[in-house]
Amino acid sequence: MTNGHPLASEWDLDPACVYLNHGSFGPSPRVVREAREAWSRQLERQPMRHFCREMELELDRAGAVLAGLLHTQLDRLVLLDNATFAMNVVAASTPLKPGDEVLLTDHEYGAVRNIWQARCRATGARTASVALPFPPRPAETVAAISTALKPETKLLVVSHVTSATACVLPLREICQAARQQGVPVCVDGPHALAMLDLHLDSLGCDYYCGSGHKWLCGPFGSGFLWVHPRRRDAIQTPIVSWGGSIAGRPASWKDSLQWLGTRDAAPLLALADAVRFFTPDVLAEYRRWSHGLISAARQRLLQIPDVTPFCTPAETDFVSMAAVELPQTAGWKPGYHGHPDSLQIQLRDRHGIEVLTGSWSGRRFLRLSAHLYNTPQQLELCTAAVAEILQQERRES
């Protein structure tokens, strides 16, 4: 297609597919894939050297590159497979007992909710959920969370950018409100990395869980956990292995997380190459390009009868991902994880378009994502197909 971004050639996507779901699974540019493959080849050439002498040093080097992007220090950061793994580490490291509470919001990701429900079942604690105002405006969001905190609240778990609803939450203010009540904060932040400028040392949270495979376009299987120094001594891993440094280095809080057995660390090591790819200029260009695509597509979607802005009323409320609310026509059934909305299936099977649709809090939504490899024509094709399918649904209802 024409009018594509000059950097689009760095990706090798299936030409038969219009891929508009980078927010779920973001493919990597060529330089990142080549780096990941090179690290795997290095492991295969001499496993003893790689595992026993080089891996920990190389993880530090890659971590230092990522730390620069996150405006933090290497000793506060450990590279892990993804935000889900990082959140499990936080769960394993949080002491809970009967009567304690872990507070989440009603916008929290389903897998994160599952993690904390499992942890609370195992300890006799409970999870609670605070409903954010709709749409979640900053001051009202902070007030709702602050009011929901109780003396028995031992941890607040909150997304930086919500997954289904695509909201950017006022994280710094949320952390400040929680800190005033003595409640630690764990941030679920997969969508924020690269989408937003992150200054982790000054956010005010206790833990930050991130994934590299979304907007930073790192390899699948790359992510991180940021831990404030006041929490490091309590860190435990849900996977028990040797624990200590296999290279014989001085003990570190990261040891039990870095040596998990015979794991190919290539995705973690190549995460540094994703950071290098996204120079400040490329990062700014990604945000400008994708925001322009999503804004134009969103405007067209909002011209379809009964389609509304959902949780991001203004174009300043999102960057490279936005969701709109769709009408619930007769015969519509809420989709859920693994069982997509019929609209998503039709877009995929009839038009070759991969996009996320589903339900949240009884509302039907469509979430669009775009990156440097997408074109205006692709977004136009998608919005036209959505209009056609919704019109057909209305005729049949």
N, C-alpha and C positions, 0 to 999 in steps of 0.2 A: 504494500500500500504506500501511497505518497504521503508527503508532509510528515514523515517520521523524524524523530530526533537523531542527530548524527551518531550518538552513542548506542543507538538501538542495535547495531551490528555486533555489539559485544555479547549479546544473548543469542542462544540457538533454540528458539522456541518452535514448537510444531506449527508449521504454516497453515495447517488445517484447523487450528484452534485460535479463537480470539480469547486471550487469557487476561481476565479482569479480576482475578482473585489473588493478587500478590499478598494481600493482607492475611491470607491463610497460609499459603506456602509460596515463598518468594524465591524464584530461581536465581542463580548466581551468574555474573558475567564471566566471560571466558578466562580472564586472568585468575579469578578465584578458583575456578574448577581446575585449572592447570596446576595451581599451587597445591591444592588438596591432593591431587594425583601424585605430584612430585614427593610430597611428604610420605604418602603410602608406599611409594617405590623405595624411598630411603629406609623405611622400616623393614621392608622385605629383603633388602640387600644385606643388612646386618642387624638383626633384631636385638642381640645382646648390647651392642653399642648404643642403639637408639633408646631402648627401654632403660638400661642401667646407667648410662652415662650422659645421654644427650637430652632426653625428653623433658626433664624438669627444668633445665636451663632454657630450652626452647619455649616451653610454656610461659616462663617468666618473660622472655623476649616478646612473645605475642601479646601477653597480658599488658606489658608496658605500652605497646602501641595502642591497644584498646583503652587503657587508662588515660592516655592523652586525649582521646576523643571524648571521654566521659568526665574530663576535668577532675580526676581523682588520683589516688596513689596506688601503686602496684600492690602494696601490702594490705589493701582493703578489698582486693578483687581476686576472684578465683574463676578460671574458665571451666564451664560445665556444659553438658550436652544441650541444654535448653532451659527455658524458664520453668517448665514443669519439674525438671530435676532439681533446680534451685529451690523451688517452693517446697518440695519434699524435704530438702535439707533443713529449711527453716522450720517446717513442721516437726521434724525429728529433734530439733534443737530447742523447741519451746516447751518448757515445763508447764503442764496443765494438771489439774485435779478436779474432782467433782465440785460443781458450783462455779467453776471458771467459765468464761465466755470468750469466744473469738468472734469479732464483729466483721461482717462483710457488707457490701452494698448489693442492691438488687440488680446492678449492672455487671456483677463479677462473672468471670469466665467459668463455665461449667466444670472444667477439669480442676480448677482451683477450689471451687466449692467442694468437689468430691474429696480432695486432699484433706481439707480441714474437717469435713464431716467424719472421715475415717480416723483422723487423729483424735477428735473429740470422743468418738465411740470407744476408742482404745483407752482413754484416760478418765472417762466419766464427765468430761466437760461438755459444753454445748456450743453450737454455732448460732449466731443471730444475724439477721439481715435488716439493714436500714434502707427504706425506700427513699430514693433521691427525688427531688421535685422534677416535674416533667414540663418542659425540657430542663435538664440540670444546669441552671444558671449558677455562676460561681458563688456568690454570697449565700444564696439559699442552700446550695450543696454543702458548704462548710457548716452552716448552722444546723442542718439536718444531721450530719455526722456527729458534730459536737454534742448535740442533745442526746444522741443514741448511746454515747459512751457512758459506762457505769463503773462503779468501784470494782465489780467483778470482771470487767473487760481486761483481759490480759494481752490482747493483740488486736490491732486494726489491720485488716487486709484490704487493700484498695488498688484498683487499676490506675495507671497513669493515663493511658488511652484505652477506653473500653473496647471490647472486641465486637460484639454484635451491634451496639448502638453507635460506635465510632465517636464517642465524646472524649474531648481532652479535659480531664478534671483538674481543678486548681490544687495541684498536689502540694506545693509549698505551704499554702494556707491550711490545707487539711492536716499536714504534719505539725504545723505550729499549734493548731487547736488540740490535737491529740497530745502533744508534748506538755501543754498546759495542764492536762489532766493526768499526766504520768503514764500514758498508754503508748507502748512502742508501736511502730508502724512498719509493715511489710508491704512493699510495692510490687504489684504484678505489672512489669513494664515492657513486654515484648514489642508492642507497637510504637513505643516512644523512641527507641534507638534509631537514629538517623532522621526520623520524621521530625523530632524536636531537638533543640540544643539541650544537652543534659550536663548539669553541674552537680554530680552526685554528692560531693562533700558538703554542699550548702543547701541541699533539699530539706534536710531535717528528718529523714527517715532512718530506720535502724537496719533494714534489709531492702535490697533492690534486686529483683529477679528479671533477667533479660534474655532475649533470643536473638541470635545473629542472622537467622534465615528469613527475617521479614524485610524491613525497609533498608537495612544495611546490605542485603544480598549476600550475606556470608553463607558458608556451606550448611546444608542440612546437618544437624547434629552439633551446632555451635551455639554457645550462649555463655552466660556468666551469672555469678552471684556477688553482689557487693554487700559487705558487712561492716557496720560501724565498729570501731575498735572496742567500744564498751560491750559488744556482744560476741566478740571473737572467741573468748574462752569457753563459751557454751556450745560452740558449733560441733554437731555430730553428723555423721553420714548415715543414711538409711541402708547403705550397702557396706557390709563389713568385709574388709580384706586385710592386707598387711598393714596399711595405715601409714607407717613412717616413710621417710625418704628412702627410696631404693638406691639412690646415688650416694647415700651417706651424708647428705647435707644437714645442717642444723635443723632441729625440729621447728615446724611451722604449723599454724592452725589449718593450713591448706593440705597437709600431708594426706589425711584420710580421704580427701576429695580428689586428689590428683592420681593416686595409685589405687585404681579400682579393679585391678586385674589386667589381663592382656587386652587392653583397649587400644584401637588405632586412634591416636590423637590428631590425625590429619585434619579433620574439620576444625578443631580448636586452633591449631597452628596456622591454618589458612585464613582464619578470621582476621589476622593482621593484614592480609592482602586485600580484604574487603575494605578495611579502614583506609589503606593506602589508595585504593581505587577512588574512593569518595574523598578526594581533596576538597578543601573548602569551596572551591568554585564548582566542582561537580555536585557536591551536596546541595548547594544553593540552586543549581540548575535542575536537579531532580525535584526539589520542592516546588520550584516555579512551574516546571513542565507538568507535573502530575496534578498540581492544584488547578491549573488552567483546564486540563482535560476533565477533571472531576466536576469543577464548577459548571462548565458548559453542559456536561451530560446531566447534571442535577437539575439545571434550569429546564432542560427539555423534559425530564421526567415529571417535574412539577407542573407541566402543562397538561399532563394526562389527567382525566377526570378522577377525582378522589385520591390522588397521590399527594401526600403532604410531607413537610420537611423532617418529621420525626424528631430526633434529639439534637440536631444541629441547625437551628433556624437561619443563621447567617453564614455567608461564605468564609468569614473569618474564624468560624468555629471548627474548621477542619483543614487538613493539609493535603494528604494523598489518598484519603479514604473517607467516604461519607455514605450514610444510609438514608433512605427515604421510606416512609410508611406507605404500604399498599392497601388497596381495598380488600376486604374479606368477602369475596363473592360466594354465592351459594355453592356448596360442595367443597369449599376450601377446607383443608385440614392442616393444623399446625405442623410444620416440619420440625425435626429435632436432629441431633447429631447422628449422622449415619442414615437418616431418612429425610432427604431434602424435600423442600416445597415442590409442588408440581411445576411451578414456574421455572425453578432452577433446572429441572429435568428437561423441560421443553426447550429452554434456551440451549442447553447442552446438546440434546439429541437432534433438534430440528435446525439449529442455527450454528452449532459449533462454538458456542460462547460459554466459557466457564466464569460464573459469577455466583456470589453467595446470596441466597434468600433464606428466610426462616421466620421464626416467631420469637418474640420476646415480650414477656408480661402480657400475653394475650393479644399482642399487636403483630401484624404481618409486615415484614420489612424486606428491602433489597439493599445490599451493601456493595458499592462499587469501589474498586481499588485500581490505581494506575501507577505505572512507573515509567522509566525512560524508554522502554521498548514498546510502549503503547502509542497509538496514533489517534488523531481526531476521528478518522473514519471508523475505527474500531468502536469507539464510544458511540458514534452515531448509529452504527449497525445495531448495537446493543439496545439503545433507547428505542429505536424503531421496532425492534422485535418485542420488547416489553410492552409497548403500546398495542401492538397487534395481538399479543396473547391475552392481555387484560381485556381488550375489546371483545375477544372471543369468549372469555369467561363471563362477561356481562351479558352477552347474547344468550348463553346457555343457562344462566341463572334465573 
